[in-house]
């Protein structure tokens, strides 16, 4: 590992960064405050404290590359204190939080793992902060798809949380919901159900019940029962979730969209396309009224709406929705995960409508994309061993 820069080098580099950002000077007052903060940090905690503070300052200014560099120096300096020193796990946790806040889950994971491992050796088993951080790691394992590790740690975490927090604690409810999702994803429905129900009961029995949170849990429970082929029970839960969300947030809130889309999907699955169409159109209206920029969500709604219209032989409307969805993808950033399916279905519908000349370019594009995806998968398989973080 290269030697970290000296405190003086850090100071010079950071002052250069904060005085010039995209060619614009920061106000003198901000510059002077930064110099004062750096000088104070250097006098109190040396290079470790200085780099940590500067990382947090850079983060507050949304200068993420600078923040990352400072945090890496802080970690290197904290490692010099030894594994028994509490500054090392606290620094690792801060870096993990930094990546997590930016949705870089894989990057965050090793820092959380190492921080928890050190804290478990330093702190008593019944320490409340330790329990909370263990719960966070379970959730992170789940998010990155490490279900076996999430389950193993989660079972232990639930037992510890029940003893230390009590069986009605909201943080325990969050952990139970994560455990339910873990078993649900693996198709282990009988094991998932009690975790879902216990999580819901904890939220409903709170004196300060958060109805938005209750609605989310009920919606998740609806998805669970739909996957378990219990569509009647799922439909009832979706309706209850929708009522709660409308009661709290109104009928045009963006938070209603996932519930509406889930219920519409259930209607489509149970051969009620007219009801599904109505809900997908309502979801689109909410998207427009809230001026949302997450165009992937709009593409998903349009794709599902087109499929429903196609089921009802409304081919002109279906073609219109497919075309709009494809245009959003082509003018947006990043490739939509369902682009290939969209191209295939759009081309097939055009051929069914006798518009062969319009279908051919879509089929050609789909074939090229399919070949590229196969090459990409082979490349991932060959590189996967070196990409493991743990």
N, C-alpha and C positions, 0 to 999 in steps of 0.2 A: 504494500500500500504506500502511495506517495505521501511524503510529509505534508501535513496541513499547513496552510499559509500562516504567517505570523499575525499577531493582533494588528500590527501597524499596516501590513498589506491588506488585511480585511478592511480596515478603516478607509484606506485610500480607495480601494475598489468600490466599496459601497457608497462612499460619498460621491464618487464619479457617477454611479448608477442613479442615485436619487436626485442629483442635480441636472441630469440630462435624461429625459425619457421621451423617446420619439421626437427628439429635437426641441423639447419644451422644458424650460427651467421651472423647477418647483419654487414656491415662494420662499423668501429668505427665512421666514419664521419657522417653516417646516425643516429647512436645512439646519438651522441652529439647534432646533429641538433634537434632531437626529444626532448631531455631533455631541450634544450634552448627554444624551442617553447612552451613546457608545462609550464615552469617557467614563461615565458612572459605572457601566457594566464591567469595563476593563479593570477598574479599581477594586471592584467588589468580588468578581468571580473568575478573572482570567479569561483565557481564550474560549473555554467551554461556555461560560455564561454570556460572553460577548457574542459569540456566533449564534447561540440560541436566541438571544434577544433580537439580534439583527435579522434572523430568519423570520421571527414573528412580525417584526416591523415590515419586512419585505412582503410577507403574506398579507398584512393589512392593506398594503398598497396594491395588491394583486400582481406583484412581481414574482411570479411563481418559480421561474428559473433561478432567480437570485435566492429566493427562500430555500429552495431545494439544496443549493450549494452550501448555504450557511448551516442548514440542518445536518448535512453530511459531515461538515467539520465538527459540529457539536457532538455527533455520535462518535467520531474518531477520538475526540478529546475525552468524552465520558468513558470510553473503553479503557482509557489509561487509569481511571480511578479503581478499576477492578470490579468483579461481579458481585461483590458484597456491598458495594456502594449504591445507595438508592438513586443517585443521579443518573445511572445508566438506564435502568428500566423506565424512569420518568421521561428521559430523552427519547428513547425508542417509542414510547407511547405517543409522544407529541408528533414524531415523524409519521407514525402510523395514522394518526388523526389527519395529518396534512394530506396524505394520499387518499384517505377515505372521503374527505370532504370534496375531493376532486373526482370522485367515482373511479379511482384507480385501485380497485379492490385487490387485485393480485399483488400490486406493489406494496399495499398496506399490510398484507397478511404476514410476511415474515417478521415485521417489526412488532406486530401484536403478539405473535407466538413467542418471540424471544423475551419481550417485556413481561408477559404473563409467567413464563418459566422462571425468570429471575425473581419476580415478586412472590411466587409461591414458595421459593426458598428463603425469602427474607421476612415474610409476614405470616402471622398465624392463620390457620385455615378458616377461622370464622370471621376474618376481616371483611367488612361489608364491601369495601372498594374492590377487593379481590373477587368477590362473588359477582359484582357488576361487570368487571372486565372479563371474567370467564363467560358470562352471558353474551357479551359483545363478540367474543371470539367465536362462539357457537354460531351466531348469526352471520358472521363473516365467512366462516367455512361453508355455510349453506349457500350464500350468495355466489361464491366462486365454484360451487358444484362439488365441494369435498364432503359429500353426504355421510360417508362412513366416519370420517373424523368428527363431523358435526354431531352425529348421533352418539359416538363414544364419549365425547366431552359433555354433550348435552345431558345425558342420563345422570352423570355425576353432578353437573351444575344444577339440575332440578332438585335433586336431593338436598344439596347444600343450601340452595335458595329457600326451600321450604322451611328448613330449620332456622336459618339466620334471619330471613326477611319475614317469615310468616306466610301462610297459605293464601292470604288475600292481597298480597302486595302486587301493585301494577307491573313492577319490573319482572316479577315471576310470571305474570300473565303474558308479557312479551316473549319470554323464553319458552313458555308452553306453546305459544302460537308458532314460534320457529320450529319447535319439535314436531308439531302437527304437520307443518309444511314439509319437513324432512321425510316423514313417513308417507305423506300424501304423494310426494314426487316419486317415491319408489313403489307406489301402488300397494302399500301396506295399510289399507283403509281401516281395518279393525284396530290397528295400533294408533292410527292418527286421530280417530274420532274422539276418544276421551280427552286428548290434549286440546282439541278445538273447543269442546264443550266446557272444559275447566277454565280455559282462557276467557271464553265468553262470560261465564258466571262471575269471574273475578271483576271484569269490567262493569257488568250490570249491577253488581252489589256494592260498588264504590259509592260513597256518599256524594262525591263530586263526579258522578258518571260523565264521561266524555262521549256524547252521543255520536259524534263523528267517528270516534274510535270503535264504538260498538257497531256502527254501520259497516265499517271496514271488516271487522271480524265476522259479522253475519254474511257479508258478501263472500268472503273467503270460504266460509262454511257451505255456502250455496255452490261454489265452484267444486268443492270437495264432493258434495252429494251428487252433483251432475256427473262428475267423473266416475262415481260409484254406481251410476245408472239408477239413481233415485231422483228422477226429474221432477216429480210432484213436490217432494220435499225441497228440492233446490229452487223451484219456482216460487214457492212460498217465502223462502228466505231472501231471494232477490227482491221481491216486492217489499218485504219488511225493511231491508237495507235501503231501498230507494225512498220509502216513506220517511225514515229517520233522517237521511241526508237532505231531503227536501225541507223537512221541518227545521233543520239547523241552518242550512245554507241557501235555501230558496231553490226555485225550479230551473234556474239557468246557470248554476254553478258548475265549473269545470270538473269538480270532483264527482259529479253524477255520471260522467261519461263511461267509466269502466263498468259501473253497475248496469247502465242502459245497454251497453254492448254485450255484457254477459247474458242479460235477460233476452236480448234479441237473438243471440246465438242459441239459447235454449229453445226459443220459439222456432227458429230455423230447423233445429235438430228434431223437433217434435211436429214437423210438417204444418207449421202455422206461419207461412211466409208473409202474409199481410201484416200481422202484428210485428214481425221482425222488421219489415220495411219501415213501419211507422217509427219504431224506436231508433233505428239507424239514422233516419232523417232528423229526428229530434237531436240526436247526438251531434250531427253535423251542424245544426243550428246553434247549439251551445258552443261548439268549436269556433264558429264565426263570430258570435256575440262576445266571446272572451278574447278575440283577436290572438288566438294561440299561435305560436310559431313552431311547435313540434309537429312538423308536417308528416312524419312517419305515422302519427296517430290518425291523421286525416286520411292518409293512404289506406290504412287498415279498414277504416269505416267505409270508404268508397269501395274497396275491394269486396267487403262483405255485403254491402248494399247491392253491388252489381250481381253478385252470386244469387242473392235473394230474388232480384228482378228476373234473372235468367230462369230461376226455378218456376216463376210465374209466367214464363214466356213473354215477358216484357223486354224483348230483345233490343229495341232502340234505346230504352233507358239504361239497360245493362251496358251496352256499348259506350254510351255517353259516360257512365261512371268509370268504366275500365280506362277509357281514353284520358279522363281527367286525372285518375290515379297515376297513370303512366307519365303524364306531363309533369305532375308534381315530383315524381322520382327523378325525371330527367333534368329538372331545373333546380333540384335540391342538392344537398351535399351528402356524400356517402351512398352506398348501395343498400337498398331496402332488402331485408332478408327474404321477402316473398316475391321478389322481382321475377324470378324464373316461373313461378306458379302463375303470376299475373300474365306474363307473356303467353304462356301456354293456353290459359283459359280465354284470354282476349282473342288470340288467333283462332282458336277452335270456334268461338262464337261468331266471328266474322265469316268463317267458312260456312258455318251453318246458315248464316244469313245471305249466303251467295256472294260475299264480297271477298273473293279469292285474292285479288290483286293487293288488297290491304293486308291480308293475312300473311302473305309470303314473307315480307320483310320482318314481321314479328317472329315468324318461325325461324328464319335465318339468325336473327339476333338471339333467340332462345337457345339455339343449338350451339352458337359460339360461347354463350354464357355457361352452358352446361359443360362444355369442354374445359373452360377455364376453371370452373369450380372443381372438376375432377382433378386437374393438375394441382390446384391449390391444396386439396385434401391430401394428395400424395406427398406434397412438400411438407405439410404439417406433420404427417405420420413419420417422415424421415427425420424431422427436427425435434419431435416431441420430447425425447429423453433429456436433451440439454436445456429444455425450457422449464423443467420442474423446479419450483422454488423451494420445496421442502424435502 
